[in-house]
Amino acid sequence: MPPMPHFDEEELSAALAERYAVTGTLRDLGSQQDRNYRVCTRTGDYVLKIANPAEDREALRVQCAALRHLAATAPELPLPRVHPGLDGDVVQGIAVGGTELACRLLDFVPGEPIMDSRYLAPSVVARLGELAGRIAAGLAGLETVERERPRLWDLRDAAAVLGTLAPHLPDQDRAQRVLRAARAAAARVEPYADRLRVQTIICTRCTKPYVPPVDCVTLDESVNMAFLVVLEAMTPAERVAFVLHDVFRYSFAEVAEIVGRTPGACRQLASSARRRLRGSRPPGPPAAQRAGVVRAFKRAWEAQDIDALVGLLVPEATATGDGGGIVPAALHPVGGAERIARFFAERAGALSGVTLLERTVNGQPGLVAQLDDVTVSVLAFDVAGDRIERIWAVLNPDKLRPWTAS
């Protein structure tokens, strides 16, 4: 359960009337990190969001400013309106158990929580992508002043955030176990902190909200891209058990305490995850052989040799680019050896002034493209035998900062 004090609904109703002049019946909606209540009134329904103690009030105001901006720039989007309190502030305070917590009042938007869906059809995923794009476009021009602060879901800030939340957990024995796990994980991750992703990662499918976010663990460079793909294919429960036990070396008894399952269940989950890993693909070729394939790809690309590029790719190869919406990149993965070869050959002209360097990427041979000593792209390869199965190209400047800094 979230690290929040007990709420008396009569007290909440009184605070709602005092702060917003709204009266109605309350229904607990549950949450990953806040406490959310549906407020049913005669004139319409609202959501009362009570933030957890680690939330920064200025960050909440920025979120409200974003919603108001979207209401003006993209009124067709099904987003909630923000309702200020009687004093005009969109963030109000409610005193509960000696602690004042920040709260907001929004319109209730009917629908079903996406996390309740065990499967999302491709059409639904495409619709979500479209919605995300429209939101991103609608937020263009929004200017806010927000000071630097820890991100609640950033792995680098996990131990500090959990330290703030732990005193509010009702089960302090479990809180201390979670803190120990978080600090141990943070110590293991610290050597790689400068190379972790800069974007916020939200684990909306975690089965236990305030367990350390092991669904998002970034492993060291000995873990290759193919392994990460298989890790993503695991169920959240399998991934938690596997990462805690097989990577961080916790006993199944310790894993069980952290995730709230029995040791036997955790053992079965980790075993299932290992079977997925073993069945994902045969062992890869030696590192020297992989490096040779990547080197040959680099030379063929620089020479715009389509036939040579086709010969280095399996027929069903795929290439995926990530520009982050900041720099141009293919919107969809490119599939098929010939299409990929032509895609890279046609863009070889843009390599004027660009230096391609052979570097280790995700623990495997890869390529780094630099322009005037600034990294503009990093390519990772999944090699099977003497051919390439997958190519991942990262062009997003935010994700390339660690490479530029190094």
For each residue, the residues with C-beta under 8 A, 3 or more apart:
1: 4 170 209
2: 31 32 33 34 35 52 209 210
3: 52 53 165 166 167 168 169 170 175 210
4: 1 7 34 35 50 52 53 96 101 168
5: 96 97 99 168
6: 96 97
7: 4 11 12 35 50 96
8: 11 12
9: 12 13 26
10: 13 14
11: 7 8 14 15 96
12: 7 8 9 15 16 26 37 48 94
13: 9 10 16 17 23 24 26
14: 10 11 17 18
15: 11 12 18 19 94
16: 12 13 19 20 22 23 24 26 39 48 105
17: 13 14 20 21 22 23
18: 14 15
19: 15 16 85 86 92 94 103
20: 16 17 83 85 86 92 105
21: 17 86
22: 16 17 39 41 46 83 105
23: 13 16 17 41
24: 13 16 39 40 41 42 45 46
25: 39 40
26: 9 12 13 16 37 38 39 40 48
27: 37 38 40
28: 35 36 37
29: 36 37 38 47
30: 36
31: 2 34 35 36 209
32: 2 204 206 209
33: 2 52 55 152 209 210
34: 2 4 31 49 50 51 52 55
35: 2 4 7 28 31 49 50
36: 28 29 30 31 47 48 49 50
37: 12 26 27 28 29 47 48 50
38: 26 27 29 45 46 47 108
39: 16 22 24 25 26 45 46 47 48 105 108
40: 24 25 26 27 45
41: 22 23 24 44 45 46
42: 24
43:
44: 41 107 108
45: 24 38 39 40 41 107 108
46: 22 24 38 39 41 83 105 106 107 108
47: 29 36 37 38 39 80 105 106 107 108
48: 12 16 26 36 37 39 103 104 105
49: 34 35 36 103 104 105 106
50: 4 7 34 35 36 37 94 96 101 102 103
51: 34 55 60 101 102 103 104
52: 2 3 4 33 34 55 101 165 168
53: 3 4 99 101 164 165 168
54: 152 161 164 165
55: 33 34 51 52 59 60 102 152
56: 59 60 149
57: 60 61 91 102
58: 61 62 146 147 149
59: 55 56 62 63 146 149
60: 51 55 56 57 63 64 90 91 102 104
61: 57 58 64 65 90 91
62: 58 59 65 66 144 146
63: 59 60 66 67
64: 60 61 67 68 82 90 91 104
65: 61 62 68 69 142 144
66: 62 63 69 70 139 142 144
67: 63 64 70 71 79 80 81 82 106
68: 64 65 71 72 82
69: 65 66 72 73 138 139 141 142
70: 66 67 73 74 77 79 135 138 139
71: 67 68 74 75 79 81
72: 68 69 75
73: 69 70 138 139 140 141
74: 70 71 77 79 134 135 137 138
75: 71 72
76:
77: 70 74 131 134 135 138
78: 109 111
79: 67 70 71 74 109 135
80: 47 67 106 107 108 109
81: 67 71 106 107
82: 64 67 68 90 104 105 106
83: 20 22 46 90 105 106 107
84: 87 88 89 90
85: 19 20 88 89 90 92 105
86: 19 20 21
87: 84
88: 84 85
89: 84 85 92
90: 60 61 64 82 83 84 85 104
91: 57 60 61 64 102 103 104
92: 19 20 85 89 102 103 104 105
93: 100 101 102 103
94: 12 15 19 50 100 101 103
95: 98 99 100 101
96: 4 5 6 7 11 50 99 100 101
97: 5 6
98: 95
99: 5 53 95 96 168
100: 93 94 95 96
101: 4 50 51 52 53 93 94 95 96
102: 50 51 55 57 60 91 92 93
103: 19 48 49 50 51 91 92 93 94
104: 48 49 51 60 64 82 90 91 92
105: 16 20 22 39 46 47 48 49 82 83 85 92
106: 46 47 49 67 80 81 82 83
107: 44 45 46 47 80 81 83
108: 38 39 44 45 46 47 80
109: 78 79 80
110:
111: 78
112: 116 117
113: 116
114: 117 120 128 204
115: 204 205
116: 112 113
117: 112 114 120 124
118:
119:
120: 114 117 124 125 128
121: 124 125
122: 125 126
123: 126 127
124: 117 120 121 127 128
125: 120 121 122 128 129
126: 122 123 129 130
127: 123 124 130 131
128: 114 120 124 125 131 132
129: 125 126 132 133
130: 126 127 133 134
131: 77 127 128 134 135
132: 128 129 135 136
133: 129 130 136 137 325
134: 74 77 130 131 137 138
135: 70 74 77 79 131 132 138 139
136: 132 133 139 140 325
137: 74 133 134 140
138: 69 70 73 74 77 134 135
139: 66 69 70 73 135 136 142
140: 73 136 137
141: 69 73
142: 65 66 69 139
143:
144: 62 65 66
145:
146: 58 59 62 149
147: 58
148:
149: 56 58 59 146
150: 154 157 160 161
151: 154 157 200
152: 33 54 55 157 161 200
153: 200 201 202 203 213 216
154: 150 151 157 158 196 200 201
155: 158 189 196 201 213 216 217 218
156: 189 193 196
157: 150 151 152 154 160 161
158: 154 155 161 162 182 185 186 212 213
159: 162 163 179 182 183 185 186
160: 150 157 163 164
161: 54 150 152 157 158 164 165
162: 158 159 165 166 178 179 182 210 212
163: 159 160 166 179
164: 53 54 160 161 167
165: 3 52 53 54 161 162 168 169 210
166: 3 162 163 169 172 175 176 178 179
167: 3 164 175
168: 3 4 5 52 53 99 165
169: 3 165 166 172 174 175 178 210
170: 1 3
171: 174 175
172: 166 169 175 176
173: 176 177
174: 169 171 177 178 257
175: 3 166 167 169 171 172 178 179
176: 166 172 173 179 180
177: 173 174 180 181 254 257 258
178: 162 166 169 174 175 181 182 210 211 212 258
179: 159 162 163 166 175 176 182 183
180: 176 177 183 184
181: 177 178 184 185 212 244 250 254 258
182: 158 159 162 178 179 185 186 212
183: 159 179 180 186 187
184: 180 181 187 188 248
185: 158 159 181 182 188 189 212 214 217 248
186: 158 159 182 183 189 190
187: 183 184 190
188: 184 185 248
189: 155 156 185 186 192 193 196 217 218
190: 186 187 193
191: 220
192: 189 195 196 218 220 221
193: 156 189 190 196
194: 402 405
195: 192 402
196: 154 155 156 189 192 193 218
197: 201 218 399
198: 398 399 401
199: 398 399
200: 151 152 153 154
201: 153 154 155 197 213 216
202: 153
203: 153 206 213 215 216 236
204: 32 114 115
205: 115 215 236
206: 32 203 209 211 213 215 236
207: 236 237 240 259
208: 211 259 260
209: 1 2 31 32 33 206
210: 2 3 33 162 165 169 178
211: 178 206 208 214 240 258 259 260
212: 158 162 178 181 182 185 258
213: 153 155 158 201 203 206 216 217
214: 185 211 217 239 240 243 244
215: 203 205 206 236 239 240
216: 153 155 201 203 213
217: 155 185 189 213 214 243 247
218: 155 189 192 196 197
219: 222 223 228 247
220: 191 192 223 363
221: 192 360 362 363
222: 219 363
223: 219 220 227 228 362 363
224: 227 228 284 362 363 364 382
225: 228 229 362 364 380 381 382 390 392
226: 229 230 280 281 284 382 390
227: 223 224 230 231 277
228: 219 223 224 225 231 232 362
229: 225 226 232 233 280
230: 226 227 233 234 276 277 280
231: 227 228 234 239 242 243
232: 228 229
233: 229 230 276 280
234: 230 231 238 239 242 273 276
235: 238 239 269
236: 203 205 206 207 215 239 240
237: 207 240 241 259 261 269
238: 234 235 241 242 269 270 272 273 276
239: 214 215 231 234 235 236 242 243 273
240: 207 211 214 215 236 237 243 244 255 259 269
241: 237 238 244 245 255 259 266 267 269 270 273
242: 231 234 238 239 245 246 247 269 270 273 274
243: 214 217 231 239 240 246 247 248
244: 181 214 240 241 247 248 250 254 255 258 259
245: 241 242 248 249 250 251 252 255 266 270
246: 242 243 249 270 273 274
247: 217 219 242 243 244
248: 184 185 188 243 244 245
249: 245 246
250: 181 244 245 254 255 258
251: 245 254 255
252: 245 255 256 263 264 266 267 270
253: 256 257 263
254: 177 181 244 250 251 257 258
255: 240 241 244 245 250 251 252 258 259 261 263 266 270
256: 252 253 259 260 261 262 263 265 266
257: 174 177 253 254 260
258: 177 178 181 211 212 244 250 254 255
259: 207 208 211 237 240 241 244 255 256 266
260: 208 211 256 257
261: 237 255 256 265 266 269
262: 256 265 266
263: 252 253 255 256 266 267
264: 252 267 268
265: 256 261 262 268 269
266: 241 245 252 255 256 259 261 262 263 269 270
267: 241 252 263 264 270 271
268: 264 265 271 272
269: 235 237 238 240 241 242 261 265 266 272 273
270: 238 241 242 245 246 252 255 266 267 273 274
271: 267 268 274 275
272: 238 268 269 275 276
273: 234 238 239 241 242 246 269 270 276 277
274: 242 246 270 271 277 278
275: 271 272 278 279
276: 230 233 234 238 272 273 279 280
277: 227 230 273 274 280
278: 274 275
279: 275 276
280: 226 229 230 233 276 277
281: 226 284 384
282: 384
283:
284: 224 226 281 290 383 384
285: 289 290 293 383 384 385 386
286: 289 290
287: 290 291 364 365
288: 291 292
289: 285 286 292 293 383 386
290: 284 285 286 287 293 294 364 365 381 383
291: 287 288 294 295 358 365
292: 288 289 295 296
293: 285 289 290 296 297 312 365 381 383 386 387 388
294: 290 291 297 298 358 365 366 367 381 383 388
295: 291 292 298 299 358 365
296: 292 293 299 300 308 312
297: 293 294 300 301 309 312 367 381 388
298: 294 295 301 302 356 358 367
299: 295 296 302 303 305 308
300: 296 297 303 305 308 309 312
301: 297 298 304 309 344 345 348 351 356
302: 298 299 348 351 356
303: 299 300 308
304: 301 345 348
305: 299 300 308 309 345
306: 309 310 338 341 342 345
307: 310 311 341
308: 296 299 300 303 305 311 312
309: 297 300 301 305 306 312 313 337 340 341 344 345
310: 306 307 313 337 338 341
311: 307 308
312: 293 296 297 300 308 309 387 388
313: 309 310 317 337 340 341 387 388
314: 317 337 384 387 388 389
315: 336 337
316: 335 336 337 389
317: 313 314 335 336 337 340 387 388 389 390 391
318: 333 334 335 340 389 390 391
319: 330 333 334 340 343 344 390 391 392 393
320: 330 333 334 390 391 392 393
321: 329 330 393 394 395
322: 329 392 393 394 395 396 399
323: 326 327 328 329 395 396
324: 327 395 396 397 398 399
325: 133 136
326: 323 396 397 398
327: 323 324 395 396 397
328: 323 395
329: 321 322 323 393 395
330: 319 320 321 333 334 343
331:
332:
333: 318 319 320 330
334: 318 319 320 330 339 340 343
335: 316 317 318 339 340
336: 315 316 317 339 340
337: 309 310 313 314 315 316 317 340 341
338: 306 310 341 342
339: 334 335 336 342 343
340: 309 313 317 318 319 334 335 336 337 343 344 391
341: 306 307 309 310 313 337 338 344 345
342: 306 338 339 345 346
343: 319 330 334 339 340 346 347
344: 301 309 319 340 341 347 348
345: 301 304 305 306 309 341 342 348
346: 342 343 349
347: 343 344 350 351
348: 301 302 304 344 345 351
349: 346 352
350: 347 354
351: 301 302 347 348 354 356 369
352: 349
353: 371 372
354: 350 351 369 370 371 376
355: 369 370 371
356: 298 301 302 351 367 368 369
357: 367 368 369 370
358: 291 294 295 298 365 366 367
359: 366 367 368 378
360: 221 363 364 365 366
361: 364 365 366 367 368 378 379 380 381
362: 221 223 224 225 228 366 380
363: 220 221 222 223 224 360
364: 224 225 287 290 360 361 380 381 383
365: 287 290 291 293 294 295 358 360 361 381 383
366: 294 358 359 360 361 362 378 379 380 381
367: 294 297 298 356 357 358 359 361 378 379 381
368: 356 357 359 361 375 377 378 379 403
369: 351 354 355 356 357 375 376 377 378 379
370: 354 355 357 373 374 375 376
371: 353 354 355 374 376
372: 353
373: 370
374: 370 371 404
375: 368 369 370 378 400 403 404
376: 354 369 370 371 395 400
377: 368 369 393 394 395 400
378: 359 361 366 367 368 369 375 393 394 400 403
379: 361 366 367 368 369 391 392 393 394
380: 225 361 362 364 366 391 392 394
381: 225 290 293 294 297 361 364 365 366 367 388 390 391 392
382: 224 225 226 388 389 390 391
383: 284 285 289 290 293 294 364 365 386 387 388 389
384: 281 282 284 285 314 387 388 389
385: 285
386: 285 289 293 383
387: 293 312 313 314 317 383 384
388: 293 294 297 312 313 314 317 381 382 383 384 391
389: 314 316 317 318 382 383 384
390: 225 226 317 318 319 320 381 382
391: 317 318 319 320 340 379 380 381 382 388
392: 225 319 320 322 379 380 381
393: 319 320 321 322 329 377 378 379
394: 321 322 377 378 379 380 399 400
395: 321 322 323 324 327 328 329 376 377 400
396: 322 323 324 326 327 399 400
397: 324 326 327 400 401
398: 198 199 324 326 401
399: 197 198 199 322 324 394 396
400: 375 376 377 378 394 395 396 397 403 404
401: 198 397 398 404 405
402: 194 195 405 406
403: 368 375 378 400 406
404: 374 375 400 401
405: 194 401 402
406: 402 403
